[in-house]
Amino acid sequence: MKKLLLLLLIVGFSFSASAQRIALMGALDQEIAILLDSMQGQKKVSRGGIDFYKGKLKGKKVVILKAGVGKVNAAYSTAVLTENFKISTLIFTGVAGGLDPEALPGDLVIGEKLVQYDFGKVDSLGFSVAPFRKLSGGAHDELFIDSDKDLLRISESAAQKVVFVPIANRQPKVFSGVIATGDIFVSSNEKAKWLYTEFEALATEMEGAAVAHICRTLNIPFIVIRSCSDNANNHARMNFNQFVGPASENSARLVLAILGEME
């Protein structure tokens, strides 16, 4: 019995004392598939109902996981991740609805900052967005969460070197700006216009700001990379089903390029 307890302690210590890794997250299977296919020395570890894949990409130690759709799933997955792995950096990859009038399905957005647009209050004047709340109960001063400046610089540099998959016979463009997060799949011209005008958001999705909130709380550098599978308008659902595959691949290609640029 004592030998068994000692063995369990050794295994637990070796797991918790493992070297720092770069975390790569996506909400859907398609969003992490190309990363898993490229991983060397892949090993699966399950914790808290989540499958984590350890290995190397571009010579870097990484851990890859599917976060699930929505802010709650993303926050839970990030919490389990950070409780079980030493994370040096977190990169979220996946698809989104494009909001910039000049952007088309397939274009990419590097998140300079994130905003949670469905957190706030409703009164006689209607709904208004409020800043994130601190664990202590008070509100943060700012509405937006800034991405890590070094990761932003590396991402923008890496994007210039990537050969992206053409979508609808055109080469994707890369934008940097605000990404708006909410627990809503936006398929509305009016909602898309509001997000663009109210926050100057270039893309909308359902996980990024939740992950960013936890990363800021834990002082983990992060960046969110999104490839537009649709334009968040009345035709979004149809466009999503058509473009989610190549859009996911382009986002993953940029992530691989970012890893290659990191020291």
Sine and cosine of phi, psi and omega as CSV:
sin_phi,cos_phi,sin_psi,cos_psi,sin_omega,cos_omega
0.00,0.00,-0.68,0.74,0.01,-1.00
-0.90,0.43,-0.63,0.78,0.02,-1.00
-0.90,0.44,-0.63,0.77,0.02,-1.00
-0.90,0.43,-0.70,0.72,0.03,-1.00
-0.89,0.46,-0.66,0.75,0.01,-1.00
-0.89,0.45,-0.67,0.74,0.02,-1.00
-0.88,0.47,-0.68,0.73,0.02,-1.00
-0.90,0.44,-0.62,0.78,0.03,-1.00
-0.90,0.43,-0.66,0.75,0.00,-1.00
-0.91,0.42,-0.70,0.71,0.01,-1.00
-0.89,0.46,-0.70,0.71,0.01,-1.00
-0.89,0.46,-0.64,0.76,0.00,-1.00
-0.92,0.38,-0.68,0.73,-0.03,-1.00
-0.90,0.43,-0.56,0.83,0.02,-1.00
-0.93,0.36,-0.73,0.68,-0.07,-1.00
-0.96,0.29,-0.42,0.91,-0.05,-1.00
-1.00,-0.08,0.23,0.97,-0.01,-1.00
-0.90,0.43,0.36,-0.93,-0.07,-1.00
-0.91,0.41,0.38,-0.93,0.02,-1.00
-0.89,0.46,0.56,-0.83,0.00,-1.00
-0.76,-0.65,0.39,-0.92,0.15,-0.99
-1.00,0.03,0.81,-0.58,0.00,-1.00
-1.00,-0.03,0.73,-0.69,0.05,-1.00
-0.86,-0.51,0.85,-0.52,-0.09,-1.00
-0.82,-0.57,0.55,-0.83,0.15,-0.99
-0.58,-0.81,0.41,-0.91,-0.04,-1.00
-0.99,0.12,-0.46,0.89,-0.12,-0.99
-0.86,-0.52,0.35,-0.94,0.05,-1.00
-0.85,0.53,-0.67,0.74,-0.03,-1.00
-0.87,0.49,-0.49,0.87,-0.11,-0.99
-0.97,0.23,-0.33,0.94,0.01,-1.00
-0.91,-0.42,-0.04,1.00,-0.11,-0.99
-0.86,0.50,-0.74,0.67,-0.05,-1.00
-0.92,0.39,-0.50,0.87,0.04,-1.00
-0.94,0.34,-0.68,0.73,0.03,-1.00
-0.91,0.42,-0.63,0.77,0.01,-1.00
-0.91,0.42,-0.47,0.88,-0.04,-1.00
-1.00,-0.02,-0.16,0.99,-0.10,-0.99
-0.95,0.31,0.64,-0.77,0.06,-1.00
-0.97,-0.25,0.61,-0.79,0.05,-1.00
0.89,0.45,0.66,0.76,-0.11,-0.99
-0.92,0.38,0.74,-0.67,0.09,-1.00
-0.71,-0.70,0.74,-0.68,-0.02,-1.00
-0.99,-0.13,0.72,-0.69,0.07,-1.00
-0.77,-0.64,0.76,-0.65,-0.01,-1.00
-0.96,-0.28,0.77,-0.64,0.04,-1.00
-0.60,-0.80,0.76,-0.65,0.08,-1.00
0.86,0.52,0.52,0.86,-0.01,-1.00
0.99,0.14,0.12,0.99,-0.03,-1.00
-0.89,-0.45,0.68,-0.73,0.09,-1.00
-1.00,-0.02,0.85,-0.53,0.07,-1.00
-0.95,-0.31,0.67,-0.75,-0.01,-1.00
-0.90,-0.44,0.91,-0.42,0.00,-1.00
-0.99,-0.13,0.55,-0.83,0.04,-1.00
0.18,-0.98,-0.40,-0.92,-0.01,-1.00
-0.79,-0.61,0.61,-0.80,0.14,-0.99
-0.70,-0.71,0.77,-0.64,-0.01,-1.00
0.80,0.60,0.56,0.83,0.02,-1.00
0.98,0.22,0.06,1.00,-0.02,-1.00
-0.97,-0.24,0.62,-0.78,0.11,-0.99
-0.96,0.27,0.82,-0.57,-0.06,-1.00
-0.73,-0.68,0.30,-0.95,0.21,-0.98
-0.73,-0.69,0.76,-0.65,-0.08,-1.00
-0.90,-0.44,0.66,-0.75,0.04,-1.00
-0.51,-0.86,0.43,-0.90,0.15,-0.99
-1.00,-0.07,0.86,-0.51,-0.10,-0.99
-0.99,0.14,-0.39,0.92,-0.14,-0.99
1.00,0.02,0.28,-0.96,-0.09,-1.00
-1.00,0.03,0.68,-0.73,0.10,-1.00
0.98,-0.17,0.32,-0.95,-0.09,-1.00
-0.91,0.41,-0.62,0.79,-0.03,-1.00
-0.91,0.41,-0.75,0.66,0.03,-1.00
-0.87,0.50,-0.68,0.74,-0.02,-1.00
-0.90,0.43,-0.68,0.74,0.00,-1.00
-0.92,0.40,-0.69,0.72,0.03,-1.00
-0.87,0.49,-0.73,0.68,-0.02,-1.00
-0.88,0.48,-0.64,0.77,0.03,-1.00
-0.91,0.41,-0.63,0.78,0.02,-1.00
-0.90,0.43,-0.72,0.69,0.02,-1.00
-0.90,0.45,-0.66,0.75,0.04,-1.00
-0.83,0.56,-0.79,0.61,-0.10,-1.00
-0.96,0.30,-0.35,0.94,0.06,-1.00
-0.98,0.20,-0.39,0.92,-0.12,-0.99
-0.91,-0.40,-0.19,0.98,0.00,-1.00
-0.70,-0.71,0.51,-0.86,0.14,-0.99
-1.00,0.07,0.92,-0.38,-0.12,-0.99
-0.96,-0.29,0.82,-0.57,0.05,-1.00
-1.00,0.00,-0.50,0.86,-0.11,-0.99
-0.41,-0.91,0.51,-0.86,0.08,-1.00
-0.78,-0.63,0.78,-0.63,0.05,-1.00
-0.86,-0.51,0.85,-0.53,0.06,-1.00
-0.99,-0.17,0.77,-0.64,-0.05,-1.00
-0.82,-0.58,0.54,-0.84,0.05,-1.00
0.36,-0.93,-0.27,-0.96,-0.08,-1.00
-0.97,-0.24,0.24,-0.97,-0.02,-1.00
-0.37,-0.93,0.15,-0.99,0.15,-0.99
-1.00,-0.03,0.81,-0.59,0.00,-1.00
-0.98,0.22,0.61,-0.80,-0.04,-1.00
-0.87,-0.49,-0.43,0.90,0.02,-1.00
-0.91,0.42,0.78,-0.63,-0.01,-1.00
-0.85,0.53,-0.41,0.91,-0.02,-1.00
-1.00,0.04,-0.18,0.98,-0.03,-1.00
-1.00,0.07,0.54,-0.84,0.02,-1.00
-0.81,-0.59,0.30,-0.95,0.06,-1.00
-0.79,0.62,0.74,-0.67,-0.04,-1.00
0.96,-0.28,-0.43,0.90,0.03,-1.00
-0.93,0.38,0.44,-0.90,-0.07,-1.00
-0.93,-0.37,0.50,-0.86,0.07,-1.00
-0.81,-0.59,0.83,-0.56,0.14,-0.99
-1.00,-0.06,0.84,-0.54,-0.12,-0.99
-0.98,0.22,0.96,-0.29,0.12,-0.99
-0.94,0.33,-0.59,0.81,0.02,-1.00
-0.42,-0.91,0.35,-0.94,-0.05,-1.00
-0.85,-0.53,0.54,-0.84,0.07,-1.00
-0.68,-0.73,0.66,-0.75,0.06,-1.00
-1.00,-0.10,0.98,-0.22,-0.20,-0.98
-1.00,0.09,-0.15,0.99,-0.02,-1.00
-0.95,-0.32,0.32,0.95,0.06,-1.00
-0.95,-0.32,0.87,-0.48,-0.03,-1.00
0.10,-0.99,-0.65,-0.76,-0.04,-1.00
-0.61,-0.79,0.38,-0.92,0.08,-1.00
-0.86,-0.52,0.82,-0.58,0.07,-1.00
-0.72,-0.69,-0.30,-0.95,-0.05,-1.00
-0.90,0.44,-0.35,0.94,0.01,-1.00
-1.00,-0.01,-0.09,1.00,-0.01,-1.00
0.94,-0.35,-0.37,-0.93,-0.06,-1.00
-1.00,-0.03,0.67,-0.74,0.11,-0.99
-0.72,-0.69,0.66,-0.75,-0.02,-1.00
-0.98,0.20,0.62,-0.78,0.00,-1.00
-0.84,-0.54,0.40,-0.92,0.05,-1.00
-0.90,0.43,0.34,-0.94,0.07,-1.00
-0.84,0.54,0.46,-0.89,0.09,-1.00
-0.99,-0.10,0.60,-0.80,0.09,-1.00
-0.98,0.20,0.32,-0.95,0.06,-1.00
-0.88,0.48,-0.49,0.87,0.01,-1.00
-0.96,0.29,-0.25,0.97,0.03,-1.00
0.91,-0.41,-0.44,0.90,0.01,-1.00
-0.98,0.22,0.27,-0.96,-0.01,-1.00
-1.00,-0.04,0.55,-0.84,0.14,-0.99
-0.93,0.37,0.42,-0.91,-0.02,-1.00
-0.95,0.30,-0.56,0.83,-0.11,-0.99
-0.97,-0.24,0.44,-0.90,0.00,-1.00
-1.00,0.09,-0.51,0.86,-0.09,-1.00
-0.97,-0.23,0.47,-0.88,0.11,-0.99
-0.94,-0.34,0.87,-0.50,-0.02,-1.00
-0.98,0.20,0.67,-0.75,0.13,-0.99
-0.96,0.27,0.26,-0.96,0.03,-1.00
-0.90,0.44,0.78,-0.63,-0.09,-1.00
-0.90,0.43,-0.63,0.78,0.01,-1.00
-0.92,0.39,-0.67,0.74,0.04,-1.00
-0.91,0.41,-0.58,0.81,0.05,-1.00
-0.89,0.45,-0.71,0.70,0.01,-1.00
-0.89,0.46,-0.71,0.70,0.01,-1.00
-0.89,0.46,-0.66,0.75,-0.02,-1.00
-0.89,0.45,-0.69,0.72,0.00,-1.00
-0.92,0.39,-0.59,0.81,0.05,-1.00
-0.94,0.35,-0.69,0.73,-0.02,-1.00
-0.90,0.43,-0.58,0.81,-0.05,-1.00
-0.87,0.48,-0.45,0.89,-0.02,-1.00
-0.97,0.26,-0.21,0.98,-0.08,-1.00
-0.94,-0.34,-0.03,1.00,-0.08,-1.00
-1.00,0.05,0.66,-0.75,0.17,-0.99
-0.99,-0.10,0.96,-0.28,-0.06,-1.00
-1.00,0.04,0.38,-0.93,0.09,-1.00
-0.95,0.31,0.81,-0.58,0.05,-1.00
-0.89,0.45,0.62,-0.79,0.06,-1.00
-0.81,-0.58,0.79,-0.62,-0.06,-1.00
0.81,0.58,0.67,0.75,0.06,-1.00
0.88,0.47,0.49,0.87,0.07,-1.00
-0.63,-0.77,0.49,-0.87,0.05,-1.00
-0.99,0.17,0.74,-0.67,-0.01,-1.00
-0.90,0.44,0.52,-0.85,0.13,-0.99
-0.99,-0.17,0.35,-0.94,0.01,-1.00
-0.87,-0.50,0.81,-0.59,0.03,-1.00
-0.90,-0.43,0.41,-0.91,0.16,-0.99
-0.84,-0.54,0.70,-0.72,0.00,-1.00
0.16,-0.99,-0.40,-0.92,-0.08,-1.00
-0.99,0.16,0.66,-0.75,0.16,-0.99
-0.90,-0.43,0.79,-0.61,-0.04,-1.00
-0.98,-0.18,0.77,-0.64,-0.05,-1.00
-0.92,-0.40,0.70,-0.71,0.10,-1.00
-0.34,-0.94,0.37,-0.93,0.01,-1.00
-0.99,0.14,0.78,0.62,-0.06,-1.00
-0.59,-0.81,0.77,-0.64,0.20,-0.98
-0.99,0.14,0.94,-0.34,-0.12,-0.99
-0.99,0.14,0.87,-0.49,0.07,-1.00
-0.66,-0.75,0.86,0.51,-0.11,-0.99
-0.50,-0.86,0.81,-0.58,0.05,-1.00
-0.85,0.53,-0.67,0.74,-0.06,-1.00
-0.92,0.39,-0.70,0.71,0.00,-1.00
-0.91,0.41,-0.67,0.75,0.02,-1.00
-0.88,0.47,-0.67,0.74,0.01,-1.00
-0.91,0.42,-0.65,0.76,0.01,-1.00
-0.89,0.46,-0.69,0.72,0.00,-1.00
-0.89,0.45,-0.62,0.78,-0.02,-1.00
-0.95,0.32,-0.67,0.74,-0.05,-1.00
-0.98,0.18,-0.59,0.81,-0.07,-1.00
-0.97,0.26,-0.62,0.78,-0.10,-0.99
-0.87,-0.50,-0.04,1.00,-0.13,-0.99
0.84,0.55,0.54,0.84,-0.03,-1.00
-0.96,0.27,0.66,-0.75,0.00,-1.00
-0.99,-0.13,-0.30,0.95,0.01,-1.00
-0.46,-0.89,0.42,-0.91,0.05,-1.00
-0.76,-0.65,0.65,-0.76,-0.02,-1.00
-0.47,-0.88,-0.23,-0.97,-0.21,-0.98
-0.81,-0.59,0.16,0.99,-0.06,-1.00
-0.70,-0.72,-0.55,0.84,-0.26,-0.97
-0.81,0.59,-0.75,0.66,-0.07,-1.00
-0.93,0.37,-0.51,0.86,0.06,-1.00
-0.91,0.41,-0.70,0.71,0.05,-1.00
-0.90,0.43,-0.67,0.74,0.00,-1.00
-0.87,0.49,-0.63,0.78,0.00,-1.00
-0.87,0.49,-0.71,0.70,0.01,-1.00
-0.93,0.37,-0.66,0.75,0.02,-1.00
-0.88,0.48,-0.66,0.75,0.03,-1.00
-0.91,0.42,-0.65,0.76,0.02,-1.00
-0.87,0.49,-0.61,0.79,-0.06,-1.00
-0.99,-0.13,0.06,1.00,0.00,-1.00
0.86,0.51,0.68,0.73,0.07,-1.00
-0.98,-0.22,0.85,-0.53,0.05,-1.00
-0.87,0.49,0.67,-0.74,-0.05,-1.00
-0.57,-0.82,0.32,-0.95,0.14,-0.99
-0.50,-0.87,0.55,-0.83,0.03,-1.00
-0.90,-0.43,0.81,-0.59,0.00,-1.00
-0.91,-0.42,0.82,-0.57,-0.01,-1.00
-0.77,-0.64,0.65,-0.76,0.10,-0.99
-0.92,-0.39,0.76,-0.65,-0.14,-0.99
-0.97,0.23,0.90,-0.43,0.06,-1.00
-1.00,0.01,-0.21,0.98,-0.02,-1.00
-0.30,-0.96,-0.02,-1.00,0.01,-1.00
-0.94,-0.35,0.36,0.93,0.08,-1.00
0.82,0.57,0.41,0.91,-0.02,-1.00
-0.97,-0.23,-0.28,-0.96,-0.06,-1.00
-0.90,0.43,-0.28,0.96,-0.01,-1.00
-0.97,-0.25,0.24,0.97,-0.15,-0.99
-0.87,0.50,-0.69,0.73,-0.06,-1.00
-0.88,0.48,-0.68,0.73,0.01,-1.00
-0.91,0.41,-0.70,0.72,-0.01,-1.00
-0.92,0.40,-0.61,0.79,0.01,-1.00
-0.85,0.53,-0.76,0.65,-0.02,-1.00
-0.88,0.47,-0.50,0.86,-0.03,-1.00
-0.98,0.18,-0.63,0.78,-0.18,-0.98
-0.94,-0.34,-0.03,1.00,-0.08,-1.00
-0.87,0.49,-0.59,0.81,-0.01,-1.00
-0.90,0.43,-0.88,0.47,0.00,-1.00
-0.91,0.41,-0.53,0.85,0.04,-1.00
-0.91,0.42,-0.67,0.75,0.05,-1.00
-0.88,0.47,-0.66,0.75,0.00,-1.00
-0.90,0.43,-0.64,0.77,0.01,-1.00
-0.91,0.41,-0.63,0.78,0.05,-1.00
-0.90,0.44,-0.67,0.74,0.02,-1.00
-0.91,0.41,-0.61,0.79,0.04,-1.00
-0.88,0.48,-0.63,0.78,0.04,-1.00
-0.92,0.39,-0.64,0.77,0.03,-1.00
-0.87,0.49,-0.69,0.72,0.03,-1.00
-0.88,0.48,-0.63,0.77,0.03,-1.00
-0.92,0.40,-0.61,0.79,0.05,-1.00
-0.88,0.47,-0.70,0.71,0.03,-1.00
-0.86,0.51,-0.63,0.78,0.01,-1.00
-0.92,0.40,-0.44,0.90,-0.01,-1.00
-1.00,0.05,-0.32,0.95,-0.06,-1.00
-0.97,0.24,0.57,-0.82,0.02,-1.00
-0.99,0.15,0.00,0.00,0.00,0.00
